[in-house]
Amino acid sequence: MVLARTADTKAVTLQRQGRMGAYPPSRGQEASQLGPALALTDGDWVIPGFRELTALIWRGAPLWRLFLFWSGNEEGSLYPDGVNVTPSVIPVGDQIPHAVGVSYASKLRGEDAVALVYIGDGGTSQGGFHEGLNMAGVLKTPTIVVCQNNQYAISVPRSQQTASRTIAQKAVAYGFPGILVDGNDVLALYVAAKAAVERARRGEGPTLIESYTYRLGDHTTSDDASRYRGEEELRKWEAKDPLKRFRLYLEAKGLWDQGQEDEAWKEAEKTVEEEVERALSHPAPSAEDVFRFTYETMPPELAEQLETLKRESGEGGGD
Ligand SMILES: Cc1ncc(C[n+]2csc(CCOP(=O)(O)OP(=O)(O)O)c2C)c(N)n1
């Protein structure tokens, strides 16, 4: 969580300096992202939306690739073999049917891998959420759906998103359990997800976990959250910062002290600087990639456009 917070802060700074593209901060949602991922084992899958930095780091997605992705380079989604994480999904909610497909495939093959998918509170208004949950319930797929209810979909508050009292209760309509969890308590999320993973591995099907949390930063670096939410609300949630809470817990147990705290932040700073350096010095993608990777076999009209691009750029596509 310290590494994710450090990387997250750095990403915002880089965007402000014009060195990186638009970025959706995870600040405040580290426990919400990490806790469920802690319950997985190596063969399981994580299917992210776009605000899951902490989970992706934990599951082994190279940090420099994540910075590359948010610099607008799709190579940032190329994770090493064995890192069972699918690329970030920007169209809100589309990752739910992906996850149901991945977990159904696992079930059909008789494997015991589960798929853990993240979505925001806003995403629950999308068709893919309902279609996916419906299929998951019918097919009893080993799917764990984590809704990071961070209270807003850009400027739209949770109260305007759905008339349901909780998001967790939506699972009932699809025939499987839903549980509402304190999203700033990493251990609570771990416990809830572990039970859901065990249930999925027993062949009993999906679980919906509503992680009740708060986005401390802006929606993305293009947003200004102060235009639609008050200082007082922000201060209230800052006091519940998941990093602060977990640190206090560990200190009270005698498992953490100031020296370890300082060391963790120092080490995270160093790692982030190295990873950023690697990302920013990576060659920019070729404009030809748009043509090359859209279809398995390039249709004639695209081939023609590619020829035009080559001709006009003068040197075979260019960057
Ligand atoms: C299909 C679709 N519609 C609209 C958008 C623009 N958009 C990006 S994020 C977002 C809000 C998402 O809110 P939520 O699901 O609560 O996730 P959060 O951003 O809070 O993590 C919207 C409307 C989009 N990316 N995809």
The ligand as an SDF file (V2000), in Angstrom:
LIG
                    3D

 26 27  0  0  0  0  0  0  0  0999 V2000
  -19.1130    3.3070  -21.1880 C   0  0  0  0  0  0  0  0  0  0  0  0
  -18.4750    4.5260  -20.6090 C   0  0  0  0  0  0  0  0  0  0  0  0
  -19.2110    5.6090  -20.3480 N   0  0  0  0  0  0  0  0  0  0  0  0
  -18.6250    6.7180  -19.8230 C   0  0  0  0  0  0  0  0  0  0  0  0
  -17.2860    6.7260  -19.5820 C   0  0  0  0  0  0  0  0  0  0  0  0
  -16.6380    7.9640  -18.9550 C   0  0  0  0  0  0  0  0  0  0  0  0
  -16.3160    7.6360  -17.5540 N   0  0  0  0  0  0  0  0  0  0  0  0
  -15.0880    7.2560  -17.1920 C   0  0  0  0  0  0  0  0  0  0  0  0
  -15.0060    6.8750  -15.5910 S   0  0  0  0  0  0  0  0  0  0  0  0
  -16.6270    7.2350  -15.3330 C   0  0  0  0  0  0  0  0  0  0  0  0
  -17.2620    7.1060  -13.9890 C   0  0  0  0  0  0  0  0  0  0  0  0
  -17.0140    5.7750  -13.3930 C   0  0  0  0  0  0  0  0  0  0  0  0
  -17.4450    5.7690  -12.0680 O   0  0  0  0  0  0  0  0  0  0  0  0
  -17.3290    4.4880  -11.1570 P   0  0  0  0  0  0  0  0  0  0  0  0
  -17.7720    3.2850  -11.9290 O   0  0  0  0  0  0  0  0  0  0  0  0
  -18.0120    4.7760   -9.8910 O   0  0  0  0  0  0  0  0  0  0  0  0
  -15.7590    4.2890  -10.9380 O   0  0  0  0  0  0  0  0  0  0  0  0
  -14.7030    5.3270  -10.3070 P   0  0  0  0  0  0  0  0  0  0  0  0
  -14.2660    6.2090  -11.4480 O   0  0  0  0  0  0  0  0  0  0  0  0
  -15.3780    6.0620   -9.2250 O   0  0  0  0  0  0  0  0  0  0  0  0
  -13.5790    4.4800   -9.8350 O   0  0  0  0  0  0  0  0  0  0  0  0
  -17.2270    7.6440  -16.5210 C   0  0  0  0  0  0  0  0  0  0  0  0
  -18.6470    8.0310  -16.6530 C   0  0  0  0  0  0  0  0  0  0  0  0
  -16.5350    5.5700  -19.8800 C   0  0  0  0  0  0  0  0  0  0  0  0
  -15.2180    5.4850  -19.6480 N   0  0  0  0  0  0  0  0  0  0  0  0
  -17.1460    4.4710  -20.3800 N   0  0  0  0  0  0  0  0  0  0  0  0
  1  2  1  0
  2  3  1  0
  2 26  2  0
  3  4  2  0
  4  5  1  0
  5  6  1  0
  5 24  2  0
  6  7  1  0
  7  8  2  0
  7 22  1  0
  8  9  1  0
  9 10  1  0
 10 11  1  0
 10 22  2  0
 11 12  1  0
 12 13  1  0
 13 14  1  0
 14 15  2  0
 14 16  1  0
 14 17  1  0
 17 18  1  0
 18 19  2  0
 18 20  1  0
 18 21  1  0
 22 23  1  0
 24 25  1  0
 24 26  1  0
M  CHG  1   7   1
M  END
$$$$
